[in-house]
Amino acid sequence: MGFFHHESDEAQAYNEVVNAPHKAELSHELIAAAASYEAAKAYENHCAANGKPDNHAKAKELLAAFSGAFVDRIVETKGLDYVDAEKAKHHAKKQAEEGLQSNQSGLTSRIE
């Protein structure tokens, strides 16, 4: 299982954002949660296709890129101002990194 399972708050936010009609009222917190979920899925797909990154810093860069791309797509399709978009990107990056950290901690504790 990945860092965010399909019943997580992030997964529910993802479904709400993706299925929402075109509107600018989506909060940056909601979009950030959806973006972190999308980033986790994209990261897992990337790892399956290319193997795990060489280091934690590279993994964080990938997550930031994946979450930023999702936020940009939502901004273009749903309508959102620049400030909210930047807040969403920052929040999504932080959530995705925390998910990565807790996922790696869980793997380490299972190995030991």
Beta strands, then each sheet from edge to edge (+ up, - down):
end
